[in-house]
């Protein structure tokens, strides 16, 4: 079982008044589980303008020295965006680049792309007297007809030994479809010791 640790469980909940009356209140509930750099599973239930959606994201990654192979599936029904992507990258000091095969459900066939990005992992930040940890990914994917952008940034503040308050920002731009999300949640790391 040690190969599974450390593993992070995270959740968030938001409720807001409806944008258009007399719809019921809007909400979003999300649960995720992650083993850093190996896998991520997220499921989100939300209601917006009285319509219910289920959003899913899964990825797995295998590292072989400086190379990595990653498979990602995103189904964001509230933004009508669904795709699979398989990429192979060379990683060096946070920078990475390689090849990505992307299949967007609304398009007839997969596209062959170049992918490049930058990753920040567990960078310690001191803001006034508070200590935070920053994790961020920024990816650009292009087939020279279109540039897709994907970024995910988490700022974590330790509440207890393995419990963090997490502020997240996610942005995705795929062709003419783009969305962003700001969120506050909790994450719990199941492990013996924190790095």
Secondary structure by P-SEA (a helix, b strand, c coil): ccccccbbbbbbbbbbccccccccccbbbbbbccccccbbbbbbbbccccbbbbbbbbbbbbbcccbbbbbbbbbccccccccccccccccccccbbbbbbbbbccccbbbbbbbbbccccbbbbbcccbbbbbbbbbbbbbcccbbbbbbbbbbbbbccccccbbbbbbbbbcccccccccccbbbbbbccccc
